[in-house]
């Protein structure tokens, strides 16, 4: 269960999703909500959120650095990239620290809507199982590796996507007789 959260938190968020309002739903049972919070605490939600944020930051920095080098060449000073990384890290850390209580509360409400109190108790029991404890611990090493596998696959497919987008733009321009602006 925590693995899905990690993948979502670490993945780049499309702007349309990030700007959509959170749906308004009926309040959840306070006892179920409290159990959801206990589950999140048992699974180390806050520590995992910080770790996932760091993974996302590193993946984002790698993509930004690559794009900067493509745009400006290899003449980009290392100290500039170091400053950029620090600004990104400081912003990410401050934002997560400020927003984590709300993120955790929203996550708890989501779990409380999706699971009964009894199911949340059972999930918390399962999360204490030695295999699940080991899985969470190993995920600290596996998650970055898994992310890199996905990033590598997406990079390998990037030229194909670029070609499709160029074709789409050319077809659109031909159909509408529009002129490119740049």
C-alpha positions in Angstrom: 0.0 0.0 0.0 2.8 2.4 0.9 4.5 1.5 -2.4 1.7 3.0 -4.4 1.9 6.2 -2.4 5.7 6.4 -3.0 5.3 6.0 -6.7 2.7 8.7 -6.9 4.6 11.1 -4.7 7.8 10.6 -6.5 6.3 10.9 -10.0 6.1 14.2 -11.8 2.6 15.6 -11.5 0.9 16.8 -14.6 -0.2 20.4 -14.2 -3.9 19.6 -14.9 -4.0 17.1 -12.0 -2.1 19.4 -9.7 -4.7 22.2 -10.3 -7.8 20.1 -10.0 -9.9 20.9 -6.8 -10.2 18.2 -4.2 -13.6 16.6 -4.4 -15.9 17.4 -1.5 -17.3 14.3 0.2 -19.1 13.5 3.4 -17.1 13.6 6.6 -15.6 10.2 7.7 -16.2 8.5 11.0 -13.8 9.9 13.6 -12.9 6.4 14.9 -12.1 5.2 11.4 -10.1 8.4 10.7 -8.1 7.8 13.9 -7.4 4.3 12.8 -6.2 5.5 9.4 -3.8 7.9 11.2 -2.5 5.0 13.3 -1.9 3.0 10.1 -0.1 5.8 8.5 2.1 6.2 11.6 2.8 2.5 11.7 3.9 2.6 8.1 6.2 5.6 8.7 4.2 7.8 6.4 6.1 11.0 7.2 9.5 9.5 6.8 8.4 7.9 3.5 7.0 11.1 2.3 10.3 12.9 2.9 12.2 10.1 1.2 9.8 10.1 -1.8 10.1 13.9 -2.0 13.9 13.5 -2.2 13.6 10.9 -4.9 11.4 13.1 -6.9 13.7 16.0 -6.4 16.7 14.0 -7.7 14.8 12.8 -10.7 13.6 16.3 -11.5 17.1 17.7 -11.1 18.5 15.1 -13.4 15.9 16.0 -16.1 16.5 19.7 -15.5 20.2 19.4 -15.7 19.9 17.4 -18.9 17.6 20.0 -20.4 19.9 22.8 -19.3 22.9 21.1 -21.0 20.9 20.5 -24.1 19.9 24.2 -24.3 23.2 25.8 -23.1 25.7 23.1 -23.9 28.4 21.9 -21.5 29.4 25.5 -20.6 27.1 25.5 -17.6 29.2 26.1 -14.5 29.1 23.5 -11.8 28.5 26.1 -9.1 25.3 27.2 -11.0 24.0 23.7 -11.0 24.9 23.4 -7.3 23.0 26.6 -6.5 20.0 25.4 -8.5 20.0 22.0 -6.7 20.2 23.8 -3.3 17.3 26.1 -4.2 15.2 23.2 -5.3 16.1 21.1 -2.2 15.4 24.0 0.2 12.1 24.7 -1.5 11.1 21.1 -1.5 12.1 20.6 2.1 10.3 23.7 3.3 7.2 22.9 1.3 7.0 19.4 2.5 7.5 20.5 6.1 4.8 23.1 5.8 2.3 20.9 3.9 3.0 17.5 5.5 0.3 17.8 8.2 -2.3 18.5 5.5 -1.0 15.8 3.2 -1.2 13.3 6.1 -4.7 14.4 7.1 -5.9 14.1 3.4 -4.2 10.6 3.2 -5.9 9.5 6.4 -9.3 10.7 5.1 -8.8 8.9 1.9 -7.9 5.6 3.7 -10.9 6.2 6.0 -13.2 6.5 3.1 -11.8 3.4 1.3 -11.5 1.0 4.2 -13.6 0.1 7.2 -12.2 0.6 10.7 -11.8 -3.1 11.0 -10.0 -3.3 7.7 -7.6 -0.5 8.8 -6.9 -2.4 12.0 -6.1 -5.4 10.0 -3.9 -3.4 7.6 -2.0 -2.1 10.6 -1.5 -5.6 11.9 -0.3 -6.7 8.5 2.1 -3.7 8.3 3.8 -5.0 11.5 4.4 -8.4 9.9 8.2 -9.0 9.7 8.0 -9.4 5.9 6.2 -6.1 5.5 8.7 -4.4 7.8 11.5 -5.9 5.7 9.7 -4.8 2.5 9.5 -1.2 3.8 13.1 -1.2 4.8 14.3 -2.7 1.5 12.1 -0.2 -0.4 14.5 2.5 0.7 17.1 0.9 -1.6 14.7 -0.5 -4.2 12.6 2.6 -4.8 15.4 4.7 -6.3 16.5 1.7 -8.4 13.0 1.1 -9.6 12.6 4.8 -10.4 15.8 4.7 -12.5 14.5 1.7 -14.4 11.4 3.7 -15.4 13.3 6.9 -16.2 15.7 4.9 -18.4 12.8 3.3 -20.3 11.1 6.7 -20.8 14.3 8.3 -22.0 14.9 5.5 -24.5 11.4 6.1 -25.8 11.7 9.9 -25.9 12.9 10.2 -29.6 9.7 8.3 -30.6 7.5 10.7 -28.6 9.4 13.7 -30.0 8.8 12.5 -33.5 5.0 11.9 -32.8 4.7 15.4 -31.3 6.5 17.0 -34.3 4.2 15.1 -36.7 1.2 16.2 -34.8 2.3 19.9 -34.9 3.2 19.7 -38.6 -0.2 18.1 -39.4 -2.0 20.7 -37.4 -0.1 23.5 -39.0 -0.8 22.1 -42.5 -4.5 21.6 -41.7 -5.0 25.1 -40.3 -2.5 26.9 -42.4 -1.2 28.4 -39.2 2.3 29.7 -39.1 4.7 28.7 -36.3 5.6 31.5 -33.9 9.1 30.4 -33.2 
